[in-house]
Amino acid sequence: MTTPQILETKTAECRTHGTYTDELIESFSGDHFWQGCKRCQFDAAHSNDEMIRKAALTTRHQRTMNAGLLASDIPLRFRAATLDNYRVGSHPEGQGAALSECRKYVDEFEANWDAGRSMMLLGSVGTGKSHLACAIAQQVIRSFGASARYTMAIEIIRDIKMTFDKKSEQTERDVYASLLKPDLLVIDEVGVQHGSDFERQVLFEVIDSRYRQLMPTIVISNLGLAGLRKCLGDRAVDRLTDAGGPAVLFTWASARGEA
């Protein structure tokens, strides 16, 4: 998973602590920032002055959140995705209903988290499924302090296959453990793989292990519910719908290319 990168370093001078190496830190929003004097930040966070301490703790919180957002592996295209900027346009009834379901999932995330309640976003290409899923992932990080991760089904399959190489530094157990770690896992492009028994078993293992540990999963697919059952198997879909996990259907035409 992605973590904040040090993009550049320079020698800087602190009036209190002298010379130090400053670091330009990657920002999820693209507005990269210089780290500044870490000793000053530590002192400010433990200051007896409430205003200084509060400002320092706010900065620390923002930087921790930045690290959490980068660790989500949300693609650049969807980093600006929010529930508020999802376009309800040419198909307002369906798009509005989908947006409402996603808002509800976020608003009730503490209960969904406790119940391990998952969600499926299913239907036509270009209808905003990935936008909404990434918006949900970002919001649970920002609002609930949860961890979230975005990945694609084909990446999971590839990572498992790579462990078969004797030179691999990861085992199958390592890959599955990494997918169990985030509080919310988003799996995109389910159904574009070949549909082999091996692929079906790998995806079932991910979904089932999270289900057993009450860890929510959002599955995105261009298939309908019947097609998803054929792709993943009934057992996997039943786990995704357990505890009232919603299947949100995107039945309108692609909005890509619309002005």
Secondary structure, DSSP 8 states (H G I E B T S, - for coil): -----EEEEEEEEETTTEEEEEEEE--TTS--EE---HHHHHHHHT-SSHHHHHHHHHHHHHHHHHHHHHHTT--GGGTT--STT----SSHHHHHHHHHHHHHHHHTHHHHHHHT--EEEEE-TTSSHHHHHHHHHHHHHHHH---EEEEEHHHHHHHHHHTTSTT-S--HHHHHHHHHSSSEEEEEEET-S---HHHHHHHHHHHHHHHHTT--EEEEESS-HHHHHHHH-HHHHHHHHGGG--EEEE-S---TT--
